[in-house]
Amino acid sequence: MKIILPALCLGVFILIGCGSLPASKPVKQTWSSFDLPSEHSPKQFKPGQMDFSGVDVSQALVFYQKLSGRTVVRGILPDGMIRIKSETPLTQIQVLQLLDTLLAEQGVAMIPTGETIVRAVPVAQAVSENPPEINLPWGLLPESKSVMTRTIHLKKLKPSEVLPVLAPLAGLPNSILAVDRQHLLILRDYSANIRRQLQLLEELEAKASR
């Protein structure tokens, strides 16, 4: 195992922006996968600064804690091994997104709690852990397995009617809750899945308004 300061890379998980960024916010002292570049001092990691030739889940969580500045609270987790080598530059936020994905593939979900804690739980438990509500536009959500919640107020569509359309895009079990009386959909899933669900809902709502 060889670990150097991070610049993990898998292009598919790079945060893809859509539209203009929200206004700048005060610089945060801790990091999460849902932070915006404007919330931190710029930090770029060069290719090859990390080489995980065989890092177990426990070691990866120690690294995650140092990178995020958050205390990792871990439950009883499955064993697993992570192997990856960086090839392109990534920001610190993108590295956290990639770690979320790599850990999820080993059965571990990372749940940010407030500004100082991130909980590491089995993936099967993720939905019941009250993932954070993230209200970024869908185009600013990361293409990663970062667990989040999104509450949608539908204008034209009935929640129970769109549920079968969204279900095939879900990545976690029991991740969609439809509340017809309040015209609400509650999604608790990986960011990459919710990103696609929100895009589809936007298209369906637009068609229903014609």
N, C-alpha and C positions, 0 to 999 in steps of 0.2 A: 504493500500500500504506500502510495506517495501522495501527500497532500500539500499543496502550496496555496497561497491565497487565491480566492475564487475568480474564475472567469469561465463558468460552465457554459456549454453551448449545445443546444439542439435547435436549429433554426425554426422548427415547427412550433416551438414554445415561446418564441420571442413575442413580446407585447406589440400588438399591431394597433396603431392609432387610427381613429376615424373622426374627421372633423377637427375643430379647434379644441385646445386644452382649456379646462376651466381656469379661472383666475388663480394666480399664485397664492399659496397659503404659507403660514409660518413654517420654517424648517423643522422637521420632526427629529426627535432624538433616537427613535427606534424605527425599524424598517418592517414592512410587510409586503406581500405579493401584490396588494391592491393600491399601494402608494403610487402617486404620480411623480414624474421627474421633478416637477416644480416644487415638491414638498421636501426636497433634500438638496444638499450641496452635491454638485455633479461628481460622480465617481465611476470610472470606467476601468474594466479589467481586460488585460491583454490576452490574446490566445495563448494557450499552453500554460497558464498559471495554475491550473489545477489538473491533477491526474488521479482519478479514483480507480485504481487498478483492482480494487476489491475491498470496499469499505462496508462494514456491517451497519445495520440500522442504528444501533446505539452510537457509533462513531459519527454517523451522518447527523444525528440529532445534536451532538456536541458542537459540530461545525455550524449547524443551523442556528444554534443559540448565539454563537459568537458573531455570525454574519448579521443577524437580525437585531441584536442587542436586547432581545426579549428572553425571559425565562421560559424554558421549555418544560412544561408539566406533562409527564408521560404516564400513560396507563400501561396495562399489560399488552404488549405489542408482539406481532409475529416476527420471526426471524427473517432476515433477508440480506442480500448482498447487492451493493451498487457499484457499477463499473461505468465510467464515462471519462472522456478526455476532451478538454475544451479545444476548439479550433478557430473560433471567431470572437471578436470583442463582445462583451455583454456588460450591462449595467448591474449594479448590486440588486436592484429590484428584479431584473430578469433572471439572475442567479437564484433568487428565492422562488420564483415561479417554476424554474426548472427543478429545483429540489422538491417542491410540492408534488410535481409530476412523478419524479423518480421514486419518492417515498410512497406515493399512492399506488404505484405499480408493485410495490412490495407489501401492500396492505395497510399502509399507515397514512392517515389523513391529518393534515395540519390545520388547526382551527385557531385563528387569531382571536384574542380576548382582550378588549381594551387596548391600551398602548404599550403594555409591558409584558404580556404573557402570550404564549402560543401553546395550545394543548395538542399533544400527539396521541391520537386514539385510533383504534382499529377502524378501517374503512366502513365496515358494517354498522358502526356506531355513529358515524359522522352526522347523519341527518338529525339525530336526536340530541346533538350537542349544541344546538342553537348557533349555527354559523353566523358570522357578522352580516348585517344588512349592507349591501354595497349598491349604491345608486348611480354609479357611473353610466354614461351612455354605453350601449352594447358594444359600440366600436372601440371603446377604451378598455373593455374587459380583457384580461390576459387569456391567451390561448394555452391555458395550463390547467392542471388538476388542483387548483386552489379552491377550497370549499367556501361557498358563500350562500347568502339568502337574498332573494329579490321578491318584493311584493309589487304586483301589477294591478292597477285599477283599469279594468276593461271598459271601453265606452260603448262599443257596438256589439261585441261578441259575448256569448254566454260561457262562463268559465268551464262548465262541465262539457260543453260541446267541443271546445278546443283541446281539452285534456287528451283525447285519443290521438290528436295530431301531434301534440308535444311529446307524448310518452316515448316514441321511438328515438327521440333525441336525448333522453335522460341517461345519465351515467350511474346514478345511485338509485337504489330501490326506495319506493315510497317517497320520491322527491318532489312530487307535485300535489298540491292541495288546492282544490277548487271550491270556492264559496260563492254560490250563485246569488244569494240574497244581497250580498255586499258587492257583487261584481268583481270579486278578488281572485287572483291566482297567486299562490305562494310557492316559489321555486326554491328548493334547497339542494344544491348540486355543485358539480365542478364548474368553475368559471367558463371553461371552453364550451360546455354543454348549454349553460344558461345564455351565453352569448348568441348561440345559434337559435335558441328558443325565442329570445327577444327579437331577433331579426325576423323570424317567421311571424311572430305575433304582430309586429309592425306592418308587415305586408298584408296580413289577413285583415287587420283593422282598417287599413287604407282601402282595401277592396270592399269591405262592408259599408264604408262611408260613401261609396259612389252611387 
